[in-house]
């Protein structure tokens, strides 16, 4: 049995369109002895969002309020759209002051990537790309690799990931690990919320984006001078897209080959991260090492927020 943890839910993006999944996620945590707070965010709905911009920003800014006890984990309930309008509403100074002294895991992916970028740039906070309440913990058959990697990563000062079929030549590089949803990253380029990271290890994923749009967004990062400054580009899952007759043989593999030739940096494929059922939990903003040998990739990292020893181990 794992130690019991306090898990606070936040809903910075779309409203929960699958309440059954949310309930399953809460039940899964509670059956393991964890304590859930913030479940009221599941009931909010404003247009397509899980509350007004102000309400959703307050959920995050509460972490800067010394009168509100900190949880062990902050977990986004789902993605969608809605994070961008919050970026100008966050209390970055307060979050830096409180969470810099008492770091804790803040986890989400997809639309949440925008908040991760902003927290890193404005507050210097390391967060995690990883599973969320509804789509992952609330799945009818939750992926065991996803769950195990989540707890293993958050429970240790050091972490890592290993996957086969990396489709890359021998490689050994070090740099700051960062990334997330490609559309969110591309959309923030040129804004004050986009990280300036040289010599990094950039990982990306996306959903329902056909190959030509993936290529276009990667070219955006290339023309903005971002890709060429990275040690490597790591590709996660690109799911739920459709090819058309007009593609005429053009597919995601060809799109990536074209980017690889243009960018001139190593590209590593096959990272289990994104909108598929299996996803690793990856810190955004810590030193990491990426090695590829015999077509298998190994990523190691350290310095991320981790769970404190519990009183009821």
C-alpha positions as a printed NumPy array, in Angstrom:
array([[  0.   ,   0.   ,   0.   ],
       [  1.203,   3.499,  -0.825],
       [  1.062,   6.209,   1.826],
       [ -2.142,   8.244,   1.84 ],
       [ -1.824,  11.589,   0.086],
       [ -3.814,  14.806,  -0.141],
       [ -4.702,  15.426,  -3.784],
       [ -6.21 ,  18.745,  -4.839],
       [ -8.102,  18.898,  -8.121],
       [ -7.937,  21.87 , -10.468],
       [ -9.904,  22.433, -13.677],
       [ -8.099,  25.149, -15.657],
       [ -9.541,  24.241, -19.045],
       [-12.7  ,  22.593, -20.376],
       [-15.57 ,  21.474, -18.178],
       [-15.699,  17.733, -17.387],
       [-17.787,  16.293, -20.204],
       [-17.522,  12.735, -18.834],
       [-18.684,  12.801, -15.195],
       [-18.478,   9.012, -14.963],
       [-14.752,   9.144, -15.693],
       [-14.262,  11.812, -13.043],
       [-16.108,   9.708, -10.477],
       [-14.07 ,   6.642, -11.359],
       [-10.876,   8.626, -10.894],
       [-11.924,   9.882,  -7.472],
       [-13.057,   6.42 ,  -6.389],
       [ -9.754,   4.929,  -7.533],
       [ -7.807,   7.38 ,  -5.385],
       [-10.099,   7.038,  -2.374],
       [ -9.985,   3.245,  -2.484],
       [ -6.211,   3.549,  -2.179],
       [ -6.632,   5.748,   0.892],
       [ -5.936,   9.123,  -0.688],
       [ -7.885,  12.254,   0.222],
       [ -9.428,  14.374,  -2.535],
       [-10.136,  18.087,  -2.258],
       [-11.386,  20.564,  -4.823],
       [-14.003,  18.215,  -6.267],
       [-16.365,  21.182,  -6.558],
       [-14.515,  22.18 ,  -9.748],
       [-16.176,  19.21 , -11.424],
       [-19.585,  20.867, -11.086],
       [-18.673,  24.215, -12.593],
       [-19.603,  25.103, -16.149],
       [-19.327,  28.41 , -17.981],
       [-19.679,  28.233, -21.755],
       [-17.211,  25.48 , -22.698],
       [-15.059,  26.064, -19.632],
       [-14.913,  24.631, -16.104],
       [-15.897,  27.994, -14.652],
       [-15.127,  31.59 , -15.495],
       [-11.565,  32.702, -16.134],
       [-11.5  ,  34.241, -12.659],
       [-12.752,  31.065, -10.964],
       [-10.25 ,  28.858, -12.72 ],
       [ -7.359,  31.199, -11.963],
       [ -8.331,  31.29 ,  -8.286],
       [ -7.9  ,  27.499,  -8.12 ],
       [ -4.233,  27.899,  -9.015],
       [ -3.606,  31.121,  -7.113],
       [ -4.883,  29.451,  -3.938],
       [ -1.548,  27.638,  -3.896],
       [  0.062,  31.007,  -3.108],
       [ -2.28 ,  31.73 ,  -0.19 ],
       [ -0.522,  30.943,   3.118],
       [ -3.908,  30.55 ,   4.833],
       [ -4.747,  27.565,   2.589],
       [ -2.913,  24.333,   3.496],
       [ -0.888,  22.87 ,   0.665],
       [ -1.823,  19.425,  -0.656],
       [  0.685,  16.744,  -1.534],
       [ -0.287,  16.724,  -5.217],
       [ -2.145,  19.128,  -7.505],
       [ -3.87 ,  17.287, -10.35 ],
       [ -5.62 ,  18.723, -13.402],
       [ -8.908,  16.989, -14.149],
       [ -8.758,  17.27 , -17.961],
       [ -7.545,  19.359, -20.889],
       [ -9.538,  20.883, -23.725],
       [ -9.177,  24.633, -24.06 ],
       [ -9.105,  27.404, -21.482],
       [ -5.577,  27.718, -20.1  ],
       [ -4.44 ,  30.616, -22.294],
       [ -6.816,  33.228, -20.802],
       [ -5.55 ,  32.376, -17.311],
       [ -1.904,  33.194, -17.933],
       [ -2.32 ,  36.918, -17.282],
       [ -4.329,  36.22 , -14.115],
       [ -1.889,  34.059, -12.166],
       [ -0.079,  35.291,  -9.054],
       [  3.404,  34.398, -10.229],
       [  5.232,  36.218,  -7.43 ],
       [  3.099,  34.594,  -4.76 ],
       [  3.421,  31.171,  -6.359],
       [  7.191,  31.557,  -6.606],
       [  7.489,  32.597,  -2.979],
       [  5.359,  29.836,  -1.51 ],
       [  6.018,  26.903,  -3.833],
       [  9.668,  27.785,  -4.219],
       [ 10.02 ,  27.169,  -0.49 ],
       [  7.615,  24.2  ,  -0.44 ],
       [  7.722,  22.567,  -3.876],
       [  5.025,  20.057,  -4.703],
       [  4.027,  18.041,  -7.781],
       [  1.6  ,  19.841, -10.119],
       [  0.507,  17.472, -12.88 ],
       [ -1.417,  17.676, -16.147],
       [ -0.971,  17.596, -19.906],
       [ -2.512,  18.767, -23.176],
       [ -3.92 ,  22.314, -22.689],
       [ -2.149,  22.349, -19.308],
       [  1.151,  22.762, -21.182],
       [  0.424,  26.498, -21.455],
       [  0.262,  26.817, -17.668],
       [  3.43 ,  24.761, -17.287],
       [  5.284,  27.123, -19.615],
       [  4.048,  30.197, -17.771],
       [  4.85 ,  28.835, -14.312],
       [  8.359,  27.941, -15.437],
       [  9.036,  31.319, -17.067],
       [  7.384,  33.606, -14.523],
       [  7.814,  31.666, -11.28 ],
       [ 10.682,  29.286, -11.952],
       [  8.477,  26.353, -10.977],
       [  8.99 ,  22.794, -12.169],
       [  5.742,  20.992, -12.98 ],
       [  4.915,  17.648, -14.573],
       [  3.426,  16.508, -17.824],
       [  1.479,  13.432, -16.847],
       [ -1.87 ,  11.73 , -16.314],
       [ -5.049,  13.58 , -15.377],
       [ -8.08 ,  12.637, -13.318],
       [-10.66 ,  11.872, -15.989],
       [ -8.881,  10.473, -19.029],
       [ -6.264,   8.491, -17.104],
       [ -7.138,   7.711, -13.484],
       [-10.799,   7.589, -14.477],
       [-10.401,   5.345, -17.501],
       [-12.516,   2.16 , -17.323],
       [ -9.267,   0.189, -17.46 ],
       [ -6.567,   2.512, -16.17 ],
       [ -3.191,   1.802, -17.738],
       [ -0.924,   0.115, -15.157],
       [  2.274,   1.54 , -16.647],
       [  0.843,   5.056, -16.476],
       [ -0.196,   4.673, -12.836],
       [  3.047,   3.027, -11.738],
       [  5.254,   5.602, -13.455],
       [  3.223,   8.447, -11.93 ],
       [  3.771,   7.234,  -8.381],
       [  7.362,   6.125,  -8.985],
       [  8.326,   9.516, -10.424],
       [  6.579,  11.618,  -7.797],
       [  7.893,   9.412,  -5.011],
       [ 11.585,   9.709,  -5.831],
       [ 14.261,  12.392,  -6.021],
       [ 15.433,  10.871,  -9.298],
       [ 13.423,   9.442, -12.157],
       [ 13.58 ,   8.199, -15.674],
       [ 11.96 ,   6.418, -18.553],
       [ 12.945,   3.718, -20.996],
       [ 11.302,   2.796, -24.263],
       [ 12.191,   0.656, -27.306],
       [ 11.948,   1.487, -30.999],
       [ 13.312,   5.008, -30.675],
       [ 14.1  ,   5.105, -34.417],
       [ 17.25 ,   7.105, -33.774],
       [ 20.982,   6.658, -34.083],
       [ 23.269,   6.316, -31.09 ],
       [ 22.909,   9.402, -28.914],
       [ 24.025,  10.714, -25.541],
       [ 23.009,  14.288, -24.667],
       [ 22.232,  16.332, -21.584],
       [ 20.003,  19.365, -21.174],
       [ 16.923,  20.819, -19.545],
       [ 13.899,  18.581, -20.122],
       [ 10.842,  20.505, -21.264],
       [  7.866,  20.296, -23.585],
       [  4.324,  19.024, -23.833],
       [  1.532,  19.63 , -26.301],
       [  2.868,  20.877, -29.625],
       [ -0.08 ,  23.155, -30.412],
       [  0.223,  24.833, -27.009],
       [  3.965,  25.356, -27.425],
       [  3.607,  26.696, -30.948],
       [  0.813,  29.01 , -29.859],
       [  2.939,  30.625, -27.146],
       [  5.952,  31.416, -29.333],
       [  6.618,  35.152, -29.197],
       [  4.687,  35.608, -25.959],
       [  6.19 ,  36.439, -22.555],
       [  5.135,  32.976, -21.387],
       [  7.301,  30.955, -23.765],
       [ 10.461,  29.459, -22.2  ],
       [ 13.871,  30.389, -23.57 ],
       [ 15.817,  27.163, -23.128],
       [ 19.119,  26.573, -24.884],
       [ 20.587,  23.099, -25.164],
       [ 17.383,  21.488, -23.964],
       [ 15.7  ,  18.151, -24.561],
       [ 12.312,  19.049, -26.031],
       [  9.456,  16.532, -26.042],
       [  6.197,  17.077, -27.939],
       [  2.869,  15.336, -28.558],
       [ -0.546,  16.169, -29.979],
       [ -4.001,  14.869, -30.814],
       [ -6.227,  15.213, -33.879],
       [ -3.576,  17.168, -35.767],
       [ -2.962,  15.834, -39.303],
       [  0.657,  15.495, -40.394],
       [  0.762,  18.703, -42.424],
       [ -0.277,  20.708, -39.363],
       [  2.29 ,  18.92 , -37.198],
       [  4.934,  19.792, -39.777],
       [  3.773,  23.407, -39.898],
       [  3.944,  23.794, -36.108],
       [  7.405,  22.247, -36.004],
       [  8.504,  24.62 , -38.76 ],
       [  7.157,  27.441, -36.592],
       [  9.491,  26.315, -33.802],
       [ 12.308,  25.976, -36.319],
       [ 11.858,  29.401, -37.914],
       [ 11.566,  30.961, -34.457],
       [ 15.063,  29.654, -33.713],
       [ 13.884,  27.206, -31.061],
       [ 14.53 ,  23.761, -32.544],
       [ 18.074,  24.51 , -33.614],
       [ 18.969,  25.4  , -30.02 ],
       [ 17.901,  22.007, -28.657],
       [ 20.071,  18.96 , -28.069],
       [ 17.28 ,  16.684, -29.286],
       [ 13.592,  16.59 , -30.172],
       [ 11.653,  13.701, -28.637],
       [  8.356,  12.714, -30.229],
       [  5.544,  11.385, -28.094],
       [  2.162,  10.179, -29.309],
       [  0.367,  11.817, -32.227],
       [ -3.084,  10.291, -32.15 ],
       [ -6.604,  10.515, -33.585],
       [ -5.761,  12.208, -36.865],
       [ -6.968,  11.309, -40.334],
       [ -5.175,  11.243, -43.642],
       [ -7.017,  12.319, -46.775],
       [ -6.758,  11.329, -50.431],
       [ -5.092,  14.685, -51.032],
       [ -2.129,  13.66 , -48.87 ],
       [ -1.09 ,  11.443, -51.776],
       [  1.246,   9.268, -49.708],
       [  2.328,  12.048, -47.361],
       [  2.089,  10.879, -43.753],
       [  3.463,  11.652, -40.301],
       [  6.663,   9.74 , -40.948],
       [  7.409,  11.826, -44.017],
       [  6.534,  15.029, -42.157],
       [  9.044,  14.147, -39.444],
       [ 11.718,  13.245, -41.985],
       [ 11.29 ,  16.649, -43.614],
       [ 11.647,  18.414, -40.26 ],
       [ 14.666,  16.3  , -39.337],
       [ 16.413,  17.308, -42.55 ],
       [ 15.583,  20.98 , -42.054],
       [ 16.372,  21.232, -38.332],
       [ 19.597,  19.251, -38.274],
       [ 19.103,  17.973, -34.719],
       [ 18.567,  14.407, -33.469],
       [ 14.944,  13.286, -33.397],
       [ 13.964,  10.435, -31.083],
       [ 10.601,   8.743, -31.538],
       [  8.276,   6.493, -29.606],
       [  8.09 ,   8.266, -26.227],
       [  4.959,   7.041, -24.396],
       [  3.519,  10.462, -23.676],
       [  0.46 ,  12.291, -24.91 ],
       [ -3.159,  11.366, -25.452],
       [ -2.647,   7.603, -25.628],
       [ -3.468,   5.306, -22.703],
       [  0.179,   4.832, -21.708],
       [  2.028,   7.951, -20.654],
       [  5.079,   8.638, -18.57 ],
       [  5.143,  11.412, -15.971],
       [  7.825,  13.88 , -17.055],
       [  9.105,  16.961, -15.222],
       [  9.194,  20.249, -17.108],
       [ 12.354,  22.213, -16.351],
       [ 14.938,  19.887, -14.783],
       [ 18.354,  18.638, -15.942],
       [ 18.099,  15.385, -17.854],
       [ 20.169,  12.952, -19.861],
       [ 18.926,  11.174, -22.984],
       [ 20.714,   8.138, -24.359],
       [ 19.84 ,   6.003, -27.371],
       [ 21.591,   2.707, -27.98 ],
       [ 20.497,  -0.302, -30.017],
       [ 17.31 ,   1.583, -30.958],
       [ 16.22 ,   1.891, -27.307],
       [ 16.018,   5.205, -25.476],
       [ 16.738,   5.919, -21.823],
       [ 15.873,   9.229, -20.189],
       [ 17.037,  10.099, -16.676],
       [ 16.309,  13.232, -14.665],
       [ 16.573,  14.686, -11.17 ],
       [ 15.757,  17.818,  -9.228],
       [ 11.98 ,  17.668,  -9.599],
       [  9.445,  18.201,  -6.786],
       [  8.761,  14.922,  -5.054],
       [  6.454,  13.668,  -2.347],
       [  7.533,  14.185,   1.214],
       [  7.723,  11.162,   3.505],
       [  4.212,  10.451,   4.732],
       [  3.198,  10.107,   8.339],
       [  1.35 ,   6.885,   7.526],
       [  3.786,   4.886,   5.386]])
